[in-house]
Amino acid sequence: MDGFEDVMGPHGEYRLSDVALDITGGSARFSAKLIGPQQANVWARAWISNDQGTISETASQMHPAGDRVTLDVPLPASTEGCEAYMRLESAPLETEHVVKLRLQ
């Protein structure tokens, strides 16, 4: 799926690139290139939420900037009214860039 939009950031040299989402069975597979300063470490998070809050979420381990990451997030029974988010962090919970996509 295409059509991710920026929610926050990107900041400085940090950004998500080539963000993609593939819905297969009961899972949302997020992938993106994690851009940051040379020799920096970065983290990624992905989640599904609705107007009640976060439904399911997963986070990556530390990666060197420039790596591509894939994160699988379980989907709820119905995705009506849900949005898919992906976030890049320069340190755990230090948010640099957030993108979202409304699910159909």
ABEGO torsion letter per residue (X at the ends): XBGBBBABOBBEABBBBGBBBBBBEABBBBBBBBBBBBGBBBBBBBBBBBAAEBABBBBBBBBBBGBBBBBBBBBBABABGBBBBBBBBABBGBBABBBBBBBX
